[in-house]
Amino acid sequence: MIQSLLVNGTINSSIYALIALGFSLTFGVAGIVNLYHGAYYMVAAYLAFTFVRINIPLWLAALLSLVGVSFLGAMMMKYPILYLKKKGENIYMLIFTLGAAYMTQFLFKLFFGARMYALPPFFNQSIQVGSETVPGPRVFAFLVAVASIVGVLLFINKTSIGKKITATSQDSYAAELVGINTQGIFIITSAISALLAGIAGIVISPYLSISPTMWLPTLIKAFAIVIFGGLGSITGSIIAAFLMGYLESFIALTWTSSMTEVAFLAVVFLFLIVKPSGILGKKTV
């Protein structure tokens, strides 16, 4: 059981870290809690499925989907979210982003129906980890998630745009004074956030179903992780993702998988009461 817990927990945690990283990045840089984040995960999966269905090769379909969802993330930030941010009422953004996610769910259900779909596997060769056989699609998802997280962290820490993102997250007013276009940084950050969620949505699609409701559990888990790790803390989100992933695997193995989302919500409630800032909470990247 311990080996299964470690293997499954590590794979699930890497996906959660990928999703939560984008959620935390948007808050840390722009100060925005984007409840549409789970919908990026769903949109990318459906786009990839649609492209594959019209006979576009799987890898190209995935690439086109990621371009599409990144563009969607940029446009969401550039127009409705920044407009609402200027109004100075965060509740407007919460209502809008959550409502937009439900509208997206409705549209996908209208066009695709309520049935579930899946993508063909990107990699189908199982590997043996001790006594545990890990299916190829899950191995691929883990490797892509880790590579994406490392890539984003290197981008933030090593590139000029990344340094502007860091500066904006620390003090957007001071960043503007030194000539940084903070609104442009918000848009870039949102595109990266959507890209990360989109990558997660695509790599899990060969072994988890694509459905119009897939965004909501994802949003709940991402929100729980960033609350646990600390809103705006990338390091905290990654640590929290792995802690929650192992907790989820433990509950699924010892009790029932239907209670895993309850565990995520319980963590949110606990930390909101006991330590609202989370384990490493601070508004920086």
N, C-alpha and C positions, 0 to 999 in steps of 0.2 A: 504493500500500500504506500509506503514511504516513497519508493521510486516512482510510482505512478503520480503521486502528489507533486513531486519535484518536477517531473517532466511536463505534465499537463499544466501545472501552475506556472512554470517558466514560459511556456508557449502562450498561454492566455495573458499573462502579465505583460509580455512584450507587445501584444496587440492593444491592450488597455493603455499602456504607456504611450504608444503611438497616437492614440485618439486623444488622451488627456493632455499630451504635450501641446497639440494644436489649440485646444480649449484654453489651457493655461497661458499660452503665448499671446492669444488675443486679449485676454484680461490684463496680463502683465504689461503689455505695450500700450494698448488703447483704453484700458480701464472698462472694457465692455464684456458683459456676460452674454455671450451669443448662444441663445437656445436653439438656433438653427444648426448648430454644429453637428448634431446627430444626423440631420438631413443630408449633409455633404457625404457622409458615409453611405447613405442609401442611394443618393443620386449617382455616385460613381459606379456602384454595383449595377444599377439598372442601365446606365449608359453602356457599360462594358457588355452586358448581356444583349442589349439591342444591337450593338455593333457586331457582335459574334453571330447573332441571328441573321444578319444580312450578309454573312459570309466574309466579314473582315477578319483577318488572322488574329488569334487571341492576343498576342503580344502587342500588336498595333492597336487593337481595340482597347486594351488596358491603357496604353499611352494616350490615345485620343480622349478617353474618359477622364484621365487625370488632368489633361489640358483643359477640358470642358469644366470640370468641377473647380479648378483653380480660378478660371475666369469668372465662374459664378460667385466664388468667394470674394474676389476683387470687386465685382459689381455690387454685391450685397453691401459691402463696406462703403464703396464710393458714393452710392446714392442713398438708399433708405436709412442705413445705420448712421452714417455721418450726419445726415440731415436731422435725425432724431437726437443724436448726441449734442448737436448745437442747441437743441431746445432745452437741454440741461435737466431732463427728467429721465432717469434710468428706467423707470417703470414703463415708459413708452417703448424702449428698446426691448425689454423683456416680453411685453405683450406682442409686439410686432414679430420678433424672431420666433416665438413659440407659435403664433398664429400662422406665420409663413411655413413653418415645418408641417403643421397639420394640413395646410392647403396643398403642400407638395405630396403628402401622403394621399390626400383625396384624388389628386390628379393621376398619380401612379396607379391607384386602385381603379380609377376610371378607365385608363388605357390598357392596363395589364391584367386587371381582375385581381381577385384575392388569392389566386393560386401561387405556389412557391416555385422559384426557379433556382438554377445553379449554373455557375460557369464551369467549363471543362477545366481539369487540373493543369496548372502551369508545370508542375513537376509531380510525377506519379510513382517515384521510387521510394518505397518505405525504407527506413533505417532502423537499426537495432541499437537501443540505448540500454545496456544491461539486459534485463529480462523484458524490457518494455519495447514493443514495436510501435514506431511512430510513423503514421501515414505520410506519404510524400507531400500532399497539400499543406499539412500542418508544419512540416519541416520548412517548406518554402515560405509560409507566412511568417514564421519565426525569424528566418534569415533576412527577409525583406524588411520586417519591422525593426530589427536591430540596426541594419544598414541605414535605414531612413532616419532613425533617431540620431545615430552617430553623424550622419550627413548634415542634419539640421544644426546640431550642436557645433560642428566644425564651421558651418556657414555663418552662424551667429558670432563665433569667436574669432574667425580668421579673415572674414571679408569686410570690405568697407561698408557695404550695406548692412551687414550684421552688426558692425560697431554702431551704425546709426540707429539700428533697432534697439541695441542695448542702451544707448544714450537717451533715446526717446522714452524707454521704459523707466529710466531712473528719474528723469525730469523733462517732461515734454516742453515746458515753457523755456527752460534753459536751452534745450535742443533747438528750438525755433530761433533763439537769440544768436546762436552760432551758425545759422543758415540752413539747418536741416528742415526739409519739407515734411513736417510730422504727419500731415494728412496722407502724403504719398507713402510714408512708412506704415501707417495704419493699413492702407490698401495692400501693400506688399505682405504685411504680416497676416492679413486675412486670407490672402491667396495661399500662403504657406500653410496656414491652419487648415484650410479646406483641402489642400493637397494631402496633408497627413491623414486626415479623416478618410479621404478618397482612397488612398493606398490601403488603409485598413479594410475598407469596404470591399475592395477588389480581391485582396489576398485571402479573405475568409470565405468568399463566395463559392469556391469549389467544394467546401466541406460544411458550410452553414448556409441556410436557405436565404434567398433574396425575396423579400416580401415588403408590402407597403407599411408594415408596422415595425420594421427592423430598426428604425432610427431611435425610437423612444427608449428601449432598454439600454441602447448604446449611450444616449444622452444622460440617462440616470446614472450609469456607471462612471462616465467621464466626469459628471458633476460631483459625484461622491468622491472620486479620486482627488480632484483638485481642491475640494473642501478639506479632505484628509491631509493632503500634502501642503496645502496653503495656497490660496488664490494668488496667481501670478508667479509662483515659484516653480521653475522648470525642474530643478533637482528634487524638490518636494513631491512633485507630481509623479516623477519616475519612481522614486522610492515607494510612494503610496500605491502606485499601480502594481508593483511586485508584491507588496504586503497584501493587497486586496485580491490579487490573482491567486496567491497561495491560500488565502482564507476561503475564497470561492471553491477551489479544488478540494480543500479539506471538507467543507460542508457538503459538496456533491458526493464525495466518496463515503463519508460517514453518516450522512443523513439523506438529503434529496436535493437534486439540482434545482427544483422549483423554489427553493428557499434562498438561492444565492442573491437574487435581487433584493430580497428583504434585508439580507446582511449588509448590502451596500447602503441601503437607506438608513439602517440602524446606525452605521458609522457616521453618516451625515448628521443625523439628529444628535448623536453623542458629542461630536466635535463642535457643533453649533452651540451646544450648551456649555461644554467644559472648556474647550479651547477653540474659539471661532477662527483664530488665525491659522489653524492647522499646525502640522509638525515643523514646517519651515516657511511659514507664511510671511511673505513680504512682496510688495509690488515692484519686483524687478525681475529681469531675466539674467 
